[in-house]
């Protein structure tokens, strides 16, 4: 038998010429060139890669959109109008991995194939114009308000002027988060507002303002004051806040502790439309400023994950609530954005257990929601015609209060304005430097000088500077500007537009009691700055706050 030999690993081994050659059609190793005259495969060609098949599966079942804040989402073609993130625990990536395993039995998509598919799908989403993606509350193209029930079938409540209804598919696109819980289907059974009032520990005036705040929370285009429930221990502040938040935006974590930094806050706010900070005693300045911006609309720009030059934007306006024992401990600029409701101590004979309250709340919640949506629809009828003669700080919310008063014949706007003045006074009393300024102006009537002179004029109490006391003239000037709205609420004006007459031209602070400026008219009367125009409508007149 003729045999030839070939060298393998330095040793000559015989080769049988009658043996069947092995792997003759494979590509030569490390040559970079395919084998010549390779016969076609039995299946007609090379099978598509797992990434290609994943993309095909995704395009059959989803359409891909880009939100206005630059985030890609997938929306089921035959399913709820819910925006699913491409990545994450509840995103399309996980669903596609399971779908792939079910479609191609015995085959599992690799992590690299899934990553490649997600990159392609993100590119598909970027080809479309950005669309608004709402969280719990939104509106459709006609302006109709839409509230996502958060159910698996994608149902929603639509509210327009004069009526509301539950629809099977939301006309607005919503995203969801793990911090959301389903909302029960609202129904019209009895007087839901009276049912809710029976569970709360507050007087009628406070309850009516709470009702107005709750329906305003479903109007996403306006700023909402921070609902602040104040009272000592044993007044059911936390339980009340939990029930209110679970009406507006149900969540398994309706009450939250204070975030440790801006990053933690942005994560909480991005995941919930309404949230409550429980047992607030002292707010750091950064959090007070952040809450102020979240009331009117806030945005945070951050570096995108795994990139050096790309950024993501977290933009949100939120509905906020707080519970506290002492509202005077809150920062002054935040105090102007509060809706403060006082809760009274509950007698031991009238106290109810948590389990009893939870059971009662769940029983009446559908009826309460039905009554609230009824009131919201009625408010939307009259709201366009509401005109206020005086515009408070939270003007849009004040217009909602005026509309509620018109529909229900209540007096929530006047009560809100009066309470806001009291909150500002309490906040000023809680600031040691502000209290010292008020005492100084009360004593001398008018004080004029530089910020450095002001620091010398009002030494810290007991000679020990508290942490909130300004450390230098620059900080003192800034502190006075922050306190200006609160000082104005008690009749003290702040003017920092004047300069000293010496060569230094130092900026002066002029603190004056308003009752003195009214008695001593230092400047002649002048004509109006704006031409006379016809009145644009009638509205409620704000009460005299001083």
Buried (B, 14 or more C-beta within 10 A) or exposed (E): EEEEEEEEEEEEEEEEEEEEEEEEEEEEEEEEEEEEEEEEEEEEEEEEBBBBBBBEBBBEBBBBBBBEBBBBBBBBEEBBBBBBBBBEEEBBBBBBBEBBEEEEEEEEBEEEBBEBBBEBBBEBBEEEEBEBBBBBBBBBEEEBBBBBBBEEEBBBBBBBBEEBEBBEEBBBBBBBBEBBEEBBEBBEEEEBBEBBBEBBBBEEBBBBBBBBBBBBBBBBEBBBBBBBBBBEEBBBBBBBBBBBBBBBBBBEBBBBEBBEEBEEBBEBBBBBBBBBBBBBEBBEEEBBBBBBBBBEEBEBEEEEEEEEEEEBBBEBBBBBBBBBBEBBBBBBBBBBBBBBBBBBEBEEEEEBEEEEBBEBBEEBBBBBBBBBBBBBBBBBBBBEEBBBEEEBBBEBBBBBBBBBBBBBEBBBBBBBBBBBBBBBBBBBBBBBBBBBBBEBBEEEEBBBBBBBBBBEEBEBEEEEBEEBBBEEBEBBBEBBEBBBBBBBBBBBBBEBEEEEEEEEEBBBBBBBBBEBBEEEEEEEEEEEEEEEEEEEEEBBEBEEBE
